[in-house]
């Protein structure tokens, strides 16, 4: 983790975010879209990922152009102490994601090993240990090992896709069309890339070519995440599956299915744990990034052992309500207003703007607009930021960046 001078190539950037998108959680979320049917389900996946992907790119580009970590870019708009609110929220969400990923990965691996007594506990410990090992390897060697593991995952996922989609649509998939609205489905597709906004700059800050590496990361995540959702949707509609382990068994992936589950869980959760260390470092520098990341992994493993965290839609909405208005304020400040980096402790104007967006997001969840909640919240917070900053006395006329 200390090799911050190492530059990230365009290819390495794409490989990292391919690995981040290949996850059990994304397949499980795609299964929830089954009530919409195949065409409308895919349309919701595509629209949601376009919304989330654009925000993903803009957030990553800020880090790539400034050389700052994700939470350091937040300081540009919210001030040093103001950004700590989001750092803390990010650490919390990353602990949650670590627990969710380990739990779902262990649950699937346990089911694939005939569900022998204590299998899920054993697999939780194994996955947690592999993440700790990955953290000790470091970012430089991680990229090399990740290339091999991602090649394996790519081949296995191709096989899985063909097998799952080879059946005929199940009639039951069309029966309960009111179980999920189109707008809610779009939001569930958008919030998955949205959950990476507080992390993406932790990696793009090291990009050798800012725009190219950020674009490759965005496209890799957009395409692969959409693919994972489509696998889940196809499994529910064509194979009649609603859980990951039976789906892998249906596709004829026994031992290979375990490899898919474990590799995808470790590669994704590594990014969560590492970024938790980076975010915590912006709150306090008493502990190193690797030490905090290891502690987050241990805590996530413990939570996965103690709690059932297989249902996480509410968790996704929490992430969206916190980070969608945050990035809207940042985009307005950095790309349009070109404000100077905030050198103060707290920018109360930015925090009030964020709070307004947060409240609006929670209200919009109840209304379920046709294109999801994120898009109107981003648009409203962005416009409000521009309006308020234009009306306030100008105290910072220079640009945040030079690009």
N, C-alpha and C positions, 0 to 999 in steps of 0.2 A: 504493500500500500504506500510505501514511502517513495516509489519511483515516479513522482509527479512530473519529472522532467521528460520522461518517456512520452513520445508523441503517439497518438492513436491514429492508425491508418483508416482509410475509408472502408476497406474490407473488414478490418478488425472491429470497427464500429458496427457494421452490419451483423457480424457474427454474434457479438455480445447481445444485440437486441433481438436477433432470431431466437437465441437461447432463452431470453427473458419471456418471450411470447409463448413458447412451447410449454404449456403448463396444464395440469389437471384442472385447476380453477377455471381457466378459460373454456375448456371443453364442457365442464359442468354448467357454466353460465349459458353457453350456447344451447344446452339441452332445455333450458327454461323457455326458449323461443318456440318450442314445438306447437303451442296452440295457434300460432300465426300461420302455420303451414310453411312449405319450402320457399316459395317465391317471396312472400311478404316477410318471412323470417330473415332471408338473405338480404332483402332490401333494408331492413332495420339494422342489420349488422353493418352493412356498407355505409349507411348514412351516419350512424353513431361513430364508426371508426374514422370517417372523414372529419367529423367535428373534433374528435379527440386527437386525431393525427395532426391537424393544423396547429392545435395548441401545443402538442408534443414538440413539433418542429420549432415553433417560436420560442418555447421555453429553453430547448436545447441550444438554439442559436445564441441566445443571450449569454449562456455559459461559455460557448465556444469562442465568441468574439471578445469577451472580457477576461477569459481565463479563470473565472470564478466558479466555485462549487455551487450547487443548486441553492443552498440556503444563504450563501454569500451574495448571490444575485438578488435574493429577496431583500437584503439590506439596502440595495439601491433605491427601493421605493419606501420601505417601512422603517429604516433606521436600524442601528445596531441592536438595541433592545427590543424594538418592535418586531424584528425578524425572529427573535427567539420564541415568540408565540408559535410561529409556524414551524420552527425547528422542533419544538416540543411536540406539536401535533404530528409532525412527520415521524419522529421517533416512535410515538404511540402507534401510528398506523403501520409502521414497519415491524414493530413487535407483533401486531395483530396479523399482518401478512405472513410473517415467519411461522406463527402458530398455525394459521390456516393452511399454508402450503405443506408443512410437515404432517399435519393431521390428515389432509386429503391424500397426500402421497402415501403415507403409511397405511391408511385405510384401504386404498386400492391395492397396494402390494400385499397386504395381509389377505385380502380376498382372493388374490391370484395364487397364493400359497395354501389354498384349501382352508383358510381360516383357522389354522390350528391355534390352540389356547395361547393367549399372550402374544400372538403374531403382530398385532398392531403396535403394542408397546415396544417390541423388539425392533420393528421397522422404523418407528419414530426415533429410537436411539441411534440406529444405523444411519438414517438420513441426517440427523443432527450432527453426528460425528463426521460424516463426509463433508458437510458444510464447514465445520471447523477446520478440517484438513484443507479445504479449498481456500479458506481465508488465510491460512498459514503459507500457502504456496505463493500468494501475492499476485498483483495485477499483471506483471510481465509474463510470468509462466502461465497464469490463468488464460491468457489469450491463446497461447499455443495449445494447451490441453483442451480448451473450449472448442477449438477448431476441429479436433478429432471427435470429441463427444457430440458436437453439433452435426457433423457428417453422419454419424451413426443415427442420431435422432431424426435427421432428415429422411434417411432411407426407411426407417421404421414408420415414420408418420405418413409417408407416401403409401406404404402397404396398408396401414390402418385406414387411410382415406378411401382407397379402392374397395376394401372389404366392407366397410360400413355403408358405403353408398351403392353397393351392388344390389340391394333389395328393392322391393316396391314400397311406395309410401303407405304407411299404416293409416287406415281410416280413422283410427282413434285420434291421430294427431290433429285432425281438422275439427273434432267434435266440440271442443270447449274453447272457442275462439275468444270468449270474453275473459279467460283466465289471465291474459296479459294484453294490455292495450299496446298499440303500435308505438305510441309515444314513450311508454315505459320501457319497451324493448330497445328503442333507440337510445334511451338514457343508460340502460345497462351495457350497451355496446360502447357508449362514449366514455363512461367512467372508468373502464379498464385502462385505456391509455392515459386518462386523466390521473389515475393513481400513480403514474410514473413521473408526473410533472415535478414533484419535489425531489426527484432523483436524477433525471436525465442529464443535468449539467455536471453532476459528479463525474460523468464519463466524457461528455463532449468538451469539457474544459481542457482536455488533453489532446484535442483534435489537431492534427497537422494541417488540415484544410478545413476551416470552420464550417463553411456552407456545405461542402461536399460530404464531410463526415456526418454532419447533422442530418442531411437529407438521406444518406444511406441508412442511418439509424432509424429514421422515421419510416422509410419505405419498408425496411426489414420488419420492424415491429407491426406496421399497419397490415402488411400482407400476411404475416404469420399469425397474428392475433385473429384476423378475420378468418383465416383458415381453421384455427382451433375452434372458433365459434361454429363454423360450418360443419366441422366434424361432430360436434356435440348435437347440433340440430339434426344432422343426417342420422346420427345414432338413435335419436328419439323418434324420428319419423319413419326411417327405412328399416331399422333393426329393432324398433320397439324397446330400446334401452333407456333407462333413466339414471343409471349409475355407471361409473367409469369402469369398474372391474368386469361386470358382465359384458360391457361393450368390447373390452380388450379380448375377453375369452371368445366372444362372438366372431371377432376378426381373426381368431386363431393365433393370437399372440400370448403364449404362455410365459415362458422364461423371457422371451423378448419383450413381452408386455411389462414385466417387472423392470427390465432395463429402461424402457421408455419412461415409466413412472419415476424411477429413482433418479435417472439422469436429468429429466426435465425439472423435477422438484429441486434438486441440488443446484442446477445452473441458474434457476430463477431466484431461489431463496438466498443464494450467495449475494446477488445484487441488492436484495432487501437489507440483509445484515450489514454489508459493507457501507451502504448509504446511511444506515442508522448511525454508524460510527462517524461518518463525515458530518452528519447533521448535529450530532451531540457535541462534536468538536467545536462547532460554532457557538454552542452555549457555554462550554467549559473546556479548556485545553489541558485539564489535569490528567486526563486519560487519553491514550493514543487511540487512533481509529480502529486498529485491529482488536485492541482490548475491549472496546465498547461493542464492536461487531460480534465478538465471541460471546460477550455477556448477553447480547440480544438473542443470539442463536440458542444459548442455554435456556434463557427465559422462554423463548418461543417453543422449544422442545418440551419444557415443563408444562406449559399451557396446553400443548397438544396432547400430553399424557393425561391431563386432569379434566379438560373440558371438551365437549362436543362442539366443534366450530365448523360443521359441515354446511350450515346455512349462513351465508354472508352477504345477502343482498342489502340489508340495512347498513352494513359496514361500508359497502360501496357508495351508498348515498351519502353517508357521513363524509367520506373522502371528497366526493364531488362538491358538497356544500362548503367545505373548508377551502379547497384548492382552486375551484373554478373562479370565484371572485378574486382570489389572490393573483392568479396569472392574468386576469383581465386588467387589474391595476398596473401590473408590471409591463404588459404589452403597451398600454397607453403611454406610460412614463418613458419607456425605452425607445420604442419605434416611432412614436408620433410626437410626444412632447419633448423628447430627448433631454430629459432633466439630468442635472448633475447627480452623481452618486450622493446619496444622503449621508452626511457626516454626523448627523445628530443621533441622539439616543432613541427617540421615538418620533415617527411622523404620524401625528394624530389624525391628520386629514386622510391619509392613506388607510389608516385603521378604520376610520368611520366609513369610508367608501367600501372597504372590504366587508364590514359588518352589515351594511345595507345589502350587499350582494348575497351574503350568507342568509339573511332573513328572507330575501326574495327567493332564493333557491329552495328553502324549506317550504315556503308557501306554494311554489310552483309544483313541488312534488305532489301536493294534494290535488292540483288542477290537471296534471298530466297533459301538457300541451302536445300536439301531434308530432313535433320534431324533438321531443325530449326537453329536459329542464336545462341542461348545460348551455345550449345555444342562446336562448333568450336571456339567461343570467349573465353570460359573457357579454352579450351585446349591450344590455342595460348598464352593467357595471362599467364597461369600457366607455360608453357615451357619457355616463354620469361623471366619470373621472375627468374626461376632457372638458366637460362643462364647468365643473367645480374649479379645476386648475386654471381655466381661462378667466374665471370670475375673480379668483383670489389675486392679491397683489403678487407680482412676479418677484421671486427672491432667488431664482436659479435659472439663468438664461442659457448657460453653456450646455453642451451636449454631454450625454452619458458616455457616448462612444464615438469612435471615428471610423465609420464604415458605411 
